[in-house]
Amino acid sequence: MRCRTVWISDLHLGTPGCQAAALLDFLRQVECETLYLVGDIIDGWQLRRNWYWPQSHNDVVQKILRKARKGTRVVFVPGNHDEFARRYVEHNFGGVDVVHEAVHITADGRHLWVTHGDHFDGVIQCAKWLAYVGDWAYERTLQVNSWFNRARARVGLPYWSLSKYLKSRVKRAVSYIGDFETAVAREARHRGLHGVVCGHIHHAEIRDVDGILYCNDGDWVESLTALIEHPDGRLEIADWSAKRTVQLPARSAATADTPGPVAPVHAPPVHAPTAIARRA
């Protein structure tokens, strides 16, 4: 699959929850001019508590670096879990540009602010200890979800995300997501931009927020999603969740010279509202 731009975030490399196999499959099958890494690529919080770095996570890093060597422009915007990288802003490592934020111009002329989004999370800014507690609780939820889905797989049932279910059902979580989206969109408007691309809340979305195009590329722990820009500037959520049980070939995906067979995006396209899509 060829596209102009890809945004991915919240990989959380360094944690058991990272779906590295599916991510490697996605990176093999997608070719783009620019790849944005929109924060929480490496989970420094978890690695400080307990070191976890399997070969598949190393392969993800090597695959990204290989794309940079082969001509893809790779831009890394650090998030709160990899905030250690913010001290290296304006540096380039292995062809990867580390920046605090970016403005992307789509093929159809829209200016999109690219930021992880944690600066608009009141918990992160005002009570970081609570964010650590929440991170621990989230990790426990993922563990329970993993056990639950092993049982579902034995009886032939598809994957089901407990965390996504709770986010959609708990009133406070729904309110938090809405408040976050509004705050980020408001800042994009203040900057005079057409829209924003962010991550952080693990909730893939493309929608209009008071006339501003809000895009969240999701994550590679639960939803397995990315935001892609087609050559004409059209934006779409690529959902790789149907391929989460993909079997990788024996050779390292990071050293493969040729991508595997091209697979279609498994979820129906999610487009911006017509008024936004035609604005620029």
C-alpha positions in Angstrom: 0.0 0.0 0.0 1.5 3.3 -1.1 0.5 6.6 0.5 1.9 10.1 0.9 2.0 10.2 4.7 1.6 7.9 7.7 1.1 8.9 11.4 1.6 6.3 14.1 1.8 6.8 17.9 1.5 5.0 21.2 3.5 1.9 20.2 4.7 1.5 23.8 7.7 -0.5 22.8 9.2 -2.0 25.9 5.9 -3.3 27.3 4.2 -6.7 26.9 1.1 -4.9 25.6 2.8 -3.7 22.4 1.5 -5.5 19.4 4.8 -5.6 17.6 4.0 -8.5 15.2 1.0 -6.6 13.7 3.0 -3.3 13.7 5.9 -5.0 11.8 3.4 -6.4 9.3 1.9 -2.9 8.8 5.4 -1.3 8.4 6.3 -3.9 5.8 3.2 -3.4 3.7 3.0 0.4 3.8 5.3 2.7 1.8 5.2 6.5 2.3 7.1 9.7 1.7 6.8 10.8 5.3 6.4 8.8 8.5 5.5 10.7 11.7 6.1 9.0 15.0 3.6 10.9 17.2 4.9 10.0 20.7 5.0 7.2 23.2 7.0 5.1 20.8 9.2 3.7 23.6 7.7 3.4 27.0 10.3 4.8 29.3 7.9 4.6 32.3 7.6 0.9 32.1 11.2 0.2 31.2 12.3 2.0 34.4 10.0 -0.3 36.4 10.8 -3.5 34.7 13.0 -4.1 31.7 11.2 -5.8 28.8 12.7 -5.7 25.3 12.1 -8.8 23.1 13.6 -9.2 19.6 10.3 -8.2 17.9 10.5 -4.7 19.5 14.1 -4.3 18.3 12.9 -5.3 14.8 10.3 -2.5 14.9 13.1 0.0 15.6 15.3 -1.4 12.9 12.5 -1.4 10.4 11.8 2.3 11.0 15.5 3.1 10.7 15.7 1.1 7.5 12.8 3.1 6.1 14.7 6.3 6.9 17.9 5.0 5.2 15.9 4.1 2.1 14.5 7.7 1.7 11.4 8.0 3.9 11.4 11.2 5.9 10.9 10.1 9.5 9.8 12.7 12.1 9.7 11.8 15.8 7.5 13.9 18.2 8.2 12.6 21.7 5.3 12.0 24.1 5.0 11.7 27.9 6.2 8.0 28.0 9.3 8.8 26.0 9.8 12.3 27.3 13.5 11.5 27.8 13.8 12.1 24.0 12.6 15.8 24.4 16.1 16.7 25.5 17.3 15.8 22.0 14.8 18.0 20.1 16.4 19.4 16.9 18.8 16.5 16.6 18.8 13.7 14.0 19.5 10.1 14.9 19.9 7.5 12.1 17.9 9.7 9.8 15.1 10.3 12.3 14.4 14.0 13.0 13.4 14.6 16.7 11.1 17.7 17.0 8.9 19.1 19.7 6.0 19.5 17.3 5.5 19.9 13.5 3.1 21.4 11.0 2.3 19.1 8.1 0.9 20.4 4.8 -1.4 17.9 3.1 -1.4 17.5 -0.7 -4.7 19.5 -0.8 -3.2 22.4 1.1 -4.4 21.9 4.7 -2.0 22.8 7.5 -2.1 20.2 10.3 -0.4 20.6 13.7 1.3 17.4 14.8 1.7 16.9 18.5 1.4 14.0 20.9 -1.2 15.8 23.0 -0.1 15.0 26.6 0.2 18.8 27.3 -3.6 18.9 27.1 -4.0 16.2 29.7 -4.8 17.7 33.1 -3.7 14.6 34.9 -0.3 14.6 33.3 0.2 18.4 33.9 -1.2 18.7 37.4 -0.9 15.3 39.1 1.8 13.2 37.4 1.7 10.7 40.3 -1.9 10.0 39.4 -0.9 9.4 35.8 1.6 6.7 37.0 -1.2 5.1 39.0 -3.4 5.1 35.9 -0.6 3.7 33.8 -0.3 0.8 36.3 -4.0 0.2 36.3 -4.1 0.2 32.5 -1.3 -2.4 32.4 -3.3 -4.6 34.8 -6.4 -4.2 32.5 -4.4 -5.3 29.5 -3.2 -8.4 31.4 -6.7 -9.3 32.3 -7.8 -8.7 28.7 -5.0 -11.0 27.5 -6.1 -13.9 29.7 -9.7 -13.3 28.7 -9.0 -13.3 25.0 -7.0 -16.6 25.3 -10.2 -18.2 26.6 -12.2 -16.6 23.8 -9.8 -17.9 21.2 -10.2 -21.4 22.5 -13.9 -21.3 21.7 -13.4 -19.6 18.3 -14.4 -16.1 19.3 -12.7 -13.0 17.9 -10.5 -10.5 19.9 -12.4 -8.2 22.2 -10.9 -5.2 24.0 -11.9 -4.7 27.6 -10.1 -1.3 27.8 -11.9 0.0 24.7 -15.2 -1.2 26.1 -14.6 0.5 29.5 -13.7 3.8 27.7 -16.9 3.7 25.7 -19.1 2.9 28.7 -17.6 4.8 31.6 -19.2 8.3 31.6 -16.1 10.0 33.0 -13.8 8.4 30.4 -16.1 9.5 27.6 -16.2 13.0 29.0 -12.4 13.0 29.3 -11.9 12.1 25.6 -14.4 14.8 24.5 -12.6 17.4 26.7 -9.2 16.4 25.3 -10.4 16.6 21.7 -11.9 20.0 22.3 -8.8 21.4 24.0 -6.4 20.2 21.3 -8.7 21.5 18.5 -9.0 24.8 20.2 -5.2 25.2 20.3 -5.0 24.4 16.6 -7.5 27.1 15.9 -5.6 29.5 18.0 -2.5 28.8 15.9 -4.5 29.5 12.7 -4.3 25.9 11.4 -6.8 23.8 9.6 -6.5 20.8 12.0 -4.4 18.7 14.3 -3.0 15.2 14.4 -2.3 13.7 17.8 -2.2 10.5 19.8 -2.0 10.0 23.6 -5.6 8.8 24.4 -5.5 5.6 22.4 -8.7 6.5 20.6 -8.5 6.7 16.8 -10.8 9.4 15.3 -11.3 11.7 12.4 -13.9 14.3 13.1 -14.9 18.0 13.0 -14.5 19.9 16.2 -16.0 23.3 15.9 -14.7 23.7 12.3 -11.3 22.2 13.1 -10.2 18.9 11.7 -9.3 16.6 14.6 -7.3 13.5 13.8 -6.1 10.9 16.3 -4.1 8.0 14.9 -4.9 5.6 17.8 -2.4 3.1 19.2 -0.6 -0.2 18.7 -1.6 -1.7 22.0 -5.4 -2.1 21.6 -6.8 -0.6 18.4 -3.8 -1.2 16.0 -4.5 1.9 13.9 -2.7 4.5 12.0 -3.6 7.7 10.2 -2.7 7.8 6.5 -2.8 10.5 3.8 -3.5 9.5 0.3 -1.7 11.2 -2.7 -4.7 13.5 -3.1 -4.7 14.7 0.5 -7.6 12.5 1.7 -7.1 11.2 5.2 -8.2 7.8 6.5 -7.8 5.6 9.5 -6.0 2.3 8.7 -7.3 -0.4 11.0 -4.9 -3.4 11.4 -6.8 -5.1 14.2 -8.1 -7.9 12.0 -4.5 -8.9 11.4 -3.4 -9.0 15.0 -2.7 -12.7 14.9 -0.5 -12.4 11.8 2.4 -14.9 11.6 5.7 -13.3 10.7 8.2 -15.0 8.4 11.3 -16.6 10.0 13.6 -13.9 8.7 13.8 -10.6 10.6 11.2 -8.1 9.3 13.7 -5.3 9.8 16.2 -6.8 7.3 13.7 -7.8 4.6 14.5 -6.0 1.4 11.1 -6.5 -0.1 7.7 -5.9 1.5 5.2 -8.7 1.7 2.0 -8.9 -0.3 0.0 -5.8 -0.2 -3.1 -6.2 2.1 -6.1 -3.9 2.1 -7.1 -1.8 5.0 -9.6 -3.9 6.9 -11.9 -1.2 8.3 -14.0 1.0 6.2 -12.5 4.4 5.6 -13.2 7.1 8.1 -13.2 10.5 6.4 -13.3 14.0 7.6 -16.7 15.7 7.2 -17.3 17.0 3.7 -17.0 20.6 4.7 -13.5 20.0 6.1 -12.3 17.7 3.3 -13.1 20.4 0.7 -11.9 23.4 2.7 -8.4 23.9 1.3 
